[in-house]
Amino acid sequence: MVFNHRRHRGHGGCTEGFILCAPSVSSVPAVVKKPRSSRHLRSFNGFGPGRAPSGRILFYTPAFDFDGFVREETEKMLSWYRERVREHGASAATGLLARVVWSRGATALANRLLAGRVVCPCCGWAGRKFYDFLEIGCTARDAECPRCNSHPRHRAFAVWLRRVYELEKRTGVALVFAPERALEELWAEAKNLVVVKTDIEPSRGVDLLADIQRLPFADRSFDLIWCQHVLTQISDDRAAIREMTRVLRRAPAGELIVSVAQGAGARTREFGRADKNHLGFWRIYGADFTERLEEAGLEVRRVGYGLSAEECARYGIDSDEGFFICTRAASV
């Protein structure tokens, strides 16, 4: 079972290759060197415009290190499992692992055999359904892209950033907290925008390490600040909001785009610690989240992704949770 795709971005998780439509292996043109073994040649019951109506789809990947790929994915799975053992104990972690293996195996089989229904706007993957996201205390059905690991909010943002915000036309300097791998290509498309990626840990391929609660930047340094589902993960969110306000340029140039996990309640629920049973969250925000933004001197506007019901179904987005666009108040 492939647990988590990271660097492999082609068809079937491969980095290099091409698609050849033919009724049989023997019909491969003479100019193409045939694979040395069957593991380099895959037959798909494909879907979408790439399927050959009169023959099998053959996918030849001469540069794909299958054994290395399996080793890497196995190591990731074991690392994930060991972390869950430390956090929740062997019994709970083993039960979760069994659920993940069963769920992803069933989804992979469905994607191989059944016609496609969903598309990931982040990476272009298409299939029958997305993976279920399973964690201790959290189950989200049909949520995670098998190729780029995007979740519904990533896919919704991918559409909004291209179609509404027109990120590729933006200029200035952007500060991106905890950069999402699923949105890497969108930031790369913004050729006239200087993008500074930062996180407190080096695993996300950031430009520099920084604590959002104590930023190492001068006042009014950034035209755009991107902060998605980060504030639930830190102890002092008010300090982080003040710091983002400090380094944000004044309107109309400066914009903070922020989203958080919000519950149905009116008030934010504070846990007082990183709660392992709530994905390590320090809190679940209520409707009062906007008050925390305004306390720091921000003017706040709630925004939706603007997706139709048809688009939500196609991209695996169950609801329009919305997000916030903030600018510095004139008095700040």
N, C-alpha and C positions, 0 to 999 in steps of 0.2 A: 504494500500500500504506500502510495506517495503521500506523505503527511503534510508537507509544506513546500510549495514551489518557491524558489528564491531567484535564481539567476537565469533559469531556462525559459525563454520567451517565445519559442517557435511552436509549431504544431506539435502536440504531444509532449511539450516541455523540452524541445530540442533547440539548440542554438544555431544550427546550420543545416541546410538541406534544401530539398525541393520536392514538389508534388508531381508525380507522374501517373497519368491515367492510362491504364492498359488492361486488356482482358486477362493477361497472364504474365508471369515473370519472363517467359520466353520472348515476349514482344518488346522488351526493353530495347530501345534503339542501340545500334552498335557503338555510337559515339559515347554512350554512357557506360561507365565501368560498372558491372554488376557487383552487388554486395558479396562479401566473402562468406557471410553466414546469414541465416534467417533473422537473426536479431537486429540486423541493420535494415530490414525491409518489413514494414508493418502494413497490414491490411485492415481498413476501417469500414465499418458500416456507417459511413459519414452522413452528414446532413448539410443543407444549405447549398449555395451555388457551386461549391467546389466539388460536388459529388459527380462521378462519372456515371451516366445513366446506363451505359452498356458494359460496364466492367468494374473491377475493383479499383479502389484508390490505393495506390502504392506510395509509401512515403520512405524515401531513401535518405538516411542521415549519416553520411560517412564520417562526420567529425564528432558524433555523439558518443561519449564515454559512458556506456550504460552501467558498467560495474561501478565506476566512480560515482555516478549519480545515485545509485542505490545505496552505496556506502554513506554518502553525504546525507541523504534523506533519513537513513536509519539513525545516524548520529544525532540529527536534529530531533527525531522522535524520542530517542533515549534521553536526551538532554531535557526535553519538555516533560517527560515522565518523571525523571529524577526531581525536577523542580516541584512537580505536583506532590510527590512523595514527601518532600521536605515541608511543604505548606499544609498538606491535608492528611498525611499518613498513607501507608502502603495500601490499605484496603480501599479507601476512597479513590486514590489515584489509579489503582488497577481496574476498578469498576469503570472509571471515566475512560481509561484507555480502551477497554473492551467496547464501550459504546461508540467511541470515535472510529475504531477499526471497522466495526459492523456498519456504521452509518456511511462512512466514506467508501467502503467497498460496494455497498448497495448503490450509492450515487454514481460511482465510476461505471458500474455495469449498466445502469440506466442511460448514462451519457453515451455509452458505446453502442447500445442496441436500439434506443428509441429516438424518434425525431426531435429536433431541437425546439425549445420554446423560449429560452432566455438568452440574452446577449450581455456581455460586460462592456460598457462604453469606455472603461479605463484601458483595457488591453485588447479588446476585440474577440475574446473567447466566446464561443457559442456552444450551447448544449441543452440537454433536457432540463437540468436543474443545477443550482448551486449547492455546494456543500452545506450541511448543517454546521452551525458554530456551537460547539459543546464545551462547557467549562463547569467547574463546581459552582453551583448556584445560578447558572445561566444557560439557557437553551434558546437558540435562534434558528428556526428552520429556514432552509433554502437561502442562506445568507452569504456564504463566503465563496468568492470566485476560485476555482481550482487552479488557475494560472497565476493571477497577480495578488490573490488573497484580499481583494477589495470586499468591503461590506456595503450594505445598502447606502449609507451616507456618503461613502467614497464615490459610488456610482452616480448618486444624485449630484454631488458636487462636480463630478467630471462633466456632466451635461450642462450644469449651470455656469461653470467657469468658461466653457467654450461658447455657449449660445447666448448667455445673458451678460456675463461680466466681461467677456472678450479678453481673457487674460493675455492672449498672445499679442495684443495691441498695447498693453500697459508698459509704462516706463517708470524709471526711478529705482528705488532700492526696497526690496521686500525681505522681511524677516519671517522665516518659517520655523515654527516649533514642532518638534517630533515629526519630521517629514514622513508622510505616508508613501510607501513604495508604489502603491497603486496610482498615485498622482504624479510620479516622477516625470512622465512624458509631458504632462501639461506645463509643468514649470520649465522644462527644457524648451518648449515651444515659444516661450516668452523671451524672444531674443533681445529685446530692448530693456528688459528688467533684470537688474542685478539681484540675484537671489542668494540670501545668506541663510543656510540651514543650520539649526542648532538644536541640541538636546543635552540632557545631563549625562547621557551614556553614549559611548562611541559606536554602538552597534548599528545605528541607522544611517551610517555614511554621511555624517554631518560635516560642516565646514569648521565648526569650533564647538567646544563644550561650554555650556553656560547654564546657570541656575536661573530659571524664569523669575524666581523671587528676588534675585540680586543680579541684574543684568549689567554686563561690562561695556555698555554703550553710552555715548553722550546723549544729552537731551535732544529730542526731535531729530532723530537720525533716519527714520524709516517712513516711506510713503505707504507701505502696506505691511500689515502684520497678520499672519495666518496662525490661528490657535484653535485646533479642533480636538475636543475631548481630552484636553490636558489638565484643566483646572480641577477636575475631580481627583487627580492623581497626586496632588501636592498638599502639604500640610497647611500652608498659609496662602490661600487663594486671593485674599484681599491685597496682600503684598505684591503678588504677581500681577494683578490687574493695575495696581498703581504704577508698577514698573513699565508695563506695556503702554500705559497712558503717557508716562514720562518720555519714552523714546519715540512716540508717535508724532509725526509732523501735524501741524494744524490743518484743519479743513480749508479748502476742499481737497488738498493733496493727500492728507493722511487718513487711512481707513484701517480699522481693526475688524477683521472678520473672525468671529468666534462662535463656537457651538459647544454644548455640554450635554451630559446625560441629565435629563429632567424627568422627575416623577409627576404624578397627578396632583400632589399636594400643593398647598399655598406656600408653605415654608420649606426652606432647605433642611434636609435631615443630615446632621453631622454625626459621624461615627467616632470621632476622636482619635482615630488611628487608620492605617491602611487596612481595610477589612478584606481579608482573604476570601470571604464568602460573597463579596460583591466586587470581584475582579480587581481587588486592591484599591478600591475607591476610598477616599477620605470622606466623601459626602455624596448624596444624591440631591441635586438642586430641585427647588420648587419654583413656583411662579415669581418668587422674589429675587430671582437671579438678576433681573434687570436693575433692581435697586443696588446691588453690589457694583454693577458697572457704573451706574450714575453717581454713586458715592465717590468714585475715583475721578470724577470730572468728565465723564463721557456722555455724549448724546447718543441715544440708542434707538435703533430701528430694527424691528423684527421682520425677517424676509423669508419667503418660501422658495422652493426650488422651481416652481412653475411647471411641473410635469403633469401631463395628462394621465388619466387612468390607464390608457393603453401603454404609455411609456413606463409607468410604474410596474405594470405586469411584465413587460419585456425586459426591464432591467433589474427585476427582483427587488423592488422598493415597496415596502408594505405601507408606508405612510410618509407624509411630508412633515417631518418633525420641525423643520424650520431652523433658522440660525439668526445671528445678529450682526449687523453692520454698525460700527461705532465710530464716531469722530470726536475729537477734542472739543469740549465746550469753549466758547469764546473767552470765558473768564479764566481758563486754565493756561 
